[in-house]
Amino acid sequence: MSQEFNHITVMLQEAVDALITDPDGFYIDGTFGRGGHSSLILSKLSQKGRLLAIDKDLDAIAEAQRRFVNDERFLIKHGSFSEIEQFVAEQEMVGQVTGVLLDLGVSSPQLDDPSRGFSFQSDGPLDMRMNTTVGESAADWLNRAAEAEIADVLFHYGEERFARRMAKAIVEARQKAPILTTARLANIVSEANPRWEKGKNPATRAFQGIRIHINRELEEIEACLDQTLDVLAHQGRMVVISFHSLEDRIVKRFIRRHVKGDEHLPSGIPFTQAMLNQRLKSKGKAIKASEEEVKLNPRSRSAVMRVAEKC
Ligand SMILES: C[S@@+](CC[C@H](N)C(=O)[O-])C[C@H]1O[C@@H](n2cnc3c(N)ncnc32)[C@H](O)[C@@H]1O
């Protein structure tokens, strides 16, 4: 286990303050990571309160077991937050959850540990799976996918404007020898990048795109948000911290859709509020990390937190 890699929790106080409305409640931390949010949540709960935490990453699970094994209010599940409804059903708590927190994306230990294969800055096996027990590694996918599919991933998930050139370079390179390491991939995409953005590694966007694809990150957020609405109690809260616009767009649109309710009622017919089926209330605007936090932890610069409450 990668003990030496730490994670600084982003928007710790703000997220936990927004989440907890009842110290006796049942809460879910869908992205345990290194337990920064979980730890503060537990400190705010009474002896009756409970916290179910989820993470895809086995190192995160080991950390949860190590730190909270003696706390009877705490339970950790290895798996995806897109299985949230099943995890809650196992606890017979569907419709009774007080709050769900999601702190999206990768943790610092995942990024910093070269053996996980997320980093373009140090060499390691090209894996990039948060859950190393299932699915295809980045190397397996990159060495078999069609050029057009690779280009689509780099373009849509990496927002990389040189996606086509990079995909072509990847396919040419793998014909010489399979691409198995992060350093080789970083070299290939950097060389195919004709205009490096100031202050940004030329491989940043390609790595982001591949990571999102390999972990099905956006699909899993969509699935989790839908299920979260079902598991929450009346006035239960969802608190979501996103780190890039692709994630935040999904969260923003989801909240907006359920705040508005059903838009497809027949026109000209009077309808009641209940017929709109509004399922969420937005709690304030999107919140960014404070200047002070950004100074201490530059990773928090891109964080956006949204909070909504079930009607
Ligand atoms: C930004 S970190 C969370 C950090 C945590 N809040 C803390 O304070 O330590 C994101 C974590 O979510 C996990 N994760 C990302 N997507 C996931 C998913 N679909 N299901 C479960 N865990 C996921 C990652 O493995 C990572 O450990």
The ligand as a Tripos MOL2 file, in Angstrom:
@<TRIPOS>MOLECULE
LIG
   27    29     1     0     0
SMALL
NO_CHARGES

@<TRIPOS>ATOM
      1 C1        -10.6710   13.2240   -4.8710 C.3       1 LIG1
      2 S1        -10.5260   11.6660   -4.1450 S.3       1 LIG1
      3 C2        -11.4990   11.7730   -2.6840 C.3       1 LIG1
      4 C3        -10.7360   12.2880   -1.5100 C.3       1 LIG1
      5 C4        -11.4740   12.2300   -0.2010 C.3       1 LIG1
      6 N1        -12.6350   13.0770   -0.2050 N.3       1 LIG1
      7 C5        -10.5550   12.5910    0.9560 C.2       1 LIG1
      8 O1        -10.8170   13.5930    1.6270 O.co2     1 LIG1
      9 O2         -9.5790   11.8950    1.2030 O.co2     1 LIG1
     10 C6        -11.5420   10.6870   -5.1740 C.3       1 LIG1
     11 C7        -11.6550    9.2350   -4.7480 C.3       1 LIG1
     12 O3        -12.8240    8.7320   -5.3620 O.3       1 LIG1
     13 C8        -12.5810    7.4680   -5.8750 C.3       1 LIG1
     14 N2        -13.5080    7.2940   -6.9970 N.ar      1 LIG1
     15 C9        -13.5190    7.9560   -8.1670 C.ar      1 LIG1
     16 N3        -14.5320    7.5390   -8.9340 N.ar      1 LIG1
     17 C10       -15.1920    6.5920   -8.2130 C.ar      1 LIG1
     18 C11       -16.3380    5.7960   -8.4500 C.ar      1 LIG1
     19 N4        -17.0010    5.8480   -9.6160 N.pl3     1 LIG1
     20 N5        -16.7430    4.9680   -7.4810 N.ar      1 LIG1
     21 C12       -16.0740    4.8910   -6.2920 C.ar      1 LIG1
     22 N6        -14.9720    5.5990   -6.0230 N.ar      1 LIG1
     23 C13       -14.5430    6.4490   -6.9660 C.ar      1 LIG1
     24 C14       -11.1350    7.4460   -6.2530 C.3       1 LIG1
     25 O4        -10.6360    6.1260   -6.2170 O.3       1 LIG1
     26 C15       -10.5130    8.3360   -5.1870 C.3       1 LIG1
     27 O5        -10.0470    7.5650   -4.1130 O.3       1 LIG1
@<TRIPOS>BOND
     1     1     2 1
     2     2     3 1
     3     2    10 1
     4     3     4 1
     5     4     5 1
     6     5     6 1
     7     5     7 1
     8     7     8 2
     9     7     9 1
    10    10    11 1
    11    11    12 1
    12    11    26 1
    13    12    13 1
    14    13    14 1
    15    13    24 1
    16    14    15 ar
    17    14    23 ar
    18    15    16 ar
    19    16    17 ar
    20    17    18 ar
    21    17    23 ar
    22    18    19 1
    23    18    20 ar
    24    20    21 ar
    25    21    22 ar
    26    22    23 ar
    27    24    25 1
    28    24    26 1
    29    26    27 1
@<TRIPOS>SUBSTRUCTURE
     1 LIG1         1 GROUP 0 **** ****
